[in-house]
Each structure stands twice: as structure tokens, then as C-alpha cells.
Amino acid sequence: MIPHIVCSGSPKTLGFEYGLQCQELIANWITEVEALIKSRLLVDPEQLYARALEYFQPQIAKSAPHLWQEILGLAEASEQPPAKIVFLQTISEFASGLFPENTLLAASGIATRDGHTLIGVNLDFPHEFIEQFLIVRELQPEQGPRIMLLAVAGSLGLVGVNDGGLVAAGCSLESSGIQKGLPATILLRLALEQSNLGAMVDLVKAAPRAAARNYLLADKLTCLNLETTISTSSELWPEETGVLVHTNHRLSTGLCEYDPALSKWPESPERYRRCLNLLQDKVALSVDELAETLADHVLFPKGICRHEHDGIKGARTFASLIIRTAEPALMVCPGSPCRGKYDCFNFTAE
């Protein structure tokens, strides 16, 4: 079962407790990341660490000083240089455009049995055993809501929910490049610190974003996809059926005249249509039905549940999540959802 760690206190203490409890996991994941950088990107990891500090640290310290303190506490306790911890927050930005990352599903209103929003997420990454480094982080800060996130060791979090039932997740979009700004990991954390969905949307729209990305934001009653570029954004709300789907191509025609992802990742629109076909005809969608969709193998190996195939190494599903906003609760299946089972994580009693 994935470790469930609870951290409480000041921003720096949140990071310090995380680093102390996960010191070995973080060190081992950094070793794996450095090997991946050398083999896939053919560059010296130290160059990327320096670039991460240059591109992202100033904006993190300016726009989210409490998260910069958390990163410093994490670096201190894990005995890693701050540059490496900053880089772990920015892998999606440095890998932008290299592979299609993540599938997002949501159902709200009439689409669910109790009217509360259900979220489904498949996380994808080109690494053989990344699930060994997964952690569920529960944060009990001095101020603001409690937050629960799925993280890879050393990251602040990939997908999360707060104790008010607000959810934040993301998936890659083809990007023309990155700029100095806030990485997605930081934006997701800031979104989860808000008190309502409108505030989440406003925050992501106004933020100095480092790269293009789609953000799935939700509360207990509804949800939306917020497609972003570095400088623009577009809101996409559920169909009349209450269903919302996003893969790795843009659905809003207003962001750009042509989306290169359509030719670069032709499986993305196919995966999108498959998700819609599975979900749109459902009445009162259940958690089990959402799990079945996340494990779907039509279009194998590049379907909803993604696999490496015939020795070809590419992005594969390393974790699947279902978030129930009613409780709220985080359900996580490490590895491929077609093979594993979901463990349920609830907020600890106050």
C-alpha cells in the first residue's frame, strides 16, 4: 500500500516533516530521474537543476513564499540541494511536448448517483517502476484547508483534494516552450488552498504560468477544464449529461488556430472519444463504472489505460485515482488500473 504521511505545522515544518519521513525514497527517486535525464534527454542533470532554479525559483519565492519555505524545509530534511527539489516540481515543464501525459474524467450533477462530483485520473510517465515512489501526503497547515495529494517522492503533489471537497488535477497540452513562471505543481497546490471553485479558477487564470497545461478543477457540485497557454485561458464546462473529459489536445478553438498535438499525438482524440462513448450513456455513474473506464484497453497500448508494448518504451499509466468529493476521499491504484486495486485514503480525524 502507498505510504500515507501526515505533516502539520508551519510551511517550513510541512516540508521538513515530509523530507524526514521520505528521505530514502526521495534520494532513490532523484537517482532514477538523473538516469532518465541522461538516457532520454542526453544532458547533464546539473544543467537542468541550474535552469530550474533560474526559471522557477524566483517566481515561486515571489508568488508563493510559503511554498518556497516548504521546499527549503523539504531540502534540508531530505539532505538534498534545493535546486534538485525545485527540479522535482518542474519535470512536467522540462518534459513538455515529449509525451502525452494523463487522462482526466469528471462526472457531476445528474451524471452521478448522489449528485456529488466524481473525478477520475490516469497518470502517465515513461518510467518502468515509478509507482514504487508514490506517496499520499496529508497536510494540516497552520492556516487554510487541510489538503491530501498523491505525490512522487520529493514533489509537492500531482493531484489533490482539500477537506472542503475542492479538487485539482492536470494533463499535458502541446506547448511552444516554457517561460519563467510558476510550474503546474505549484499552481495545483495554490488552487487547493482556495475556499471555492471560483477562487481556484481566478488564481490559475491570473498566475504567471510557465507552460501550457489543462487544469481540471472541481467542487462537490460541478467541475470544469481550464485550458491554458502561457498567456491565455479558456473554460470548458460539462456537457448536458454532466460528463467532462480531457486528454492531451485542445478542445477550445479560441486558444490557437492549429493544435500540433492533433498530428503529434493522434491517439489523444481517439482516447477522448472513447472516454466520452463510455461515460455519456451512463445514468447515475458509480465509482465502479468510473474505475472500469479508467482500465479500458480499447486502442491498446495507447488507450485510456496506457502500456508499454513489445519492448517499446513510452508513457505508461503508473497510477490511477478516483476522487470522491462528498466525503472527500482519495482512491489510488498504483500501477495499471487494469491489474491493480484502489486503496481509499481519508483525512485523519482532527
Secondary structure, 3 states (H helix, E strand, C coil): CCCEEEEEECHHHHHHHHHHHCHHHHHHHHHHHHHHHHHHHCCCHHHHHHHHHHHHHHHHHHHCHHHHHHHHHHHHHHCCCHHHHHHHCCHHHHCCCCCCCCEEEEECHHHECCCCCEEEEEEEECCCCHHHHEEEEEEEECCCCCEEEEEECCCCCCEEEECCCCEEEEEECCCCCCCCCECHHHHHHHHHCCCCHHHHHHHHHHCCECCCEEEEEECCCCEEEEEECCCCEEEECCCCCCEEEECCCCCCCCCCCCCCHHHHCCHHHHHHHHHHHHHCCCCCECHHHHHHHHCCCCCCCECCCECCECCECCCEEEEEEEEECCCCEEEEEECCCCCCCCEEEECCCC
